[in-house]
């Protein structure tokens, strides 16, 4: 990782010596062990690994949803663990977007209202938030579905709303946890294409945790998480992550 560490000034997101463990009685359960990773602007990364290998734990640490047992996570050059909860939340809202396997949309609100939510939380005025949300829903192909609630949308449409919500704040990096895991092949392919298109248009970086090898193969770099360590899936792509 010496090449990446030398470029840390260009990092959108970076972790250094990142570890996470849990104590169960006298035993220490090590989930992640000394992970280094640097994400550059506009870069697409895939993280693969068996179930229970700690992929979601890693994503939660990178996104500041959990704090490490050791090591640091830097977002926009700031150490998340050194920020208070409110400041960490603001940094997340400004620089990061999240997409999950289960879309986590608010069922009582329309697609438009769901996409507006992070903007309103970030202090954007209602009219501006609405215009930006409508524009983003149009970009993901849902211009005609803005008034529909999640229960009135298909699985692929709900995931597109979730992607629009993640991107509407114009984040520097989007973290995706099994974004196509609940979708049929055709719908998953459309989500792949959407992700690539938005990446090209906006320059947003993507970190995708996935079991989907076709989705992973469309990224710039692939990593395998195994026994708490992150390694490059292709030795030609560099050293251990």
Buried (B, 14 or more C-beta within 10 A) or exposed (E): BEEBEEEEEEBBBBBBEBBBBEEEEEEEEBBBBBBBBBBBEBBBBBBBBEEEBBBBBBBBBBBBBBEBBEBBBBBEEBEBBEBEEEEBBBBBBBBBBBBBBEBEBEEEBBBBBBBBBBBBEBEBEEEEBBBBBBEBBEBBBBEEBBEBBBEEBEEBBBBBBBBBBBBBBBBBBBBBBBBBBBBEEEBBBBBBEBBBEBBEEBEBBBBBBBBBEEBBEBBBBBBBBEEBBBBBBEEEEBEEB
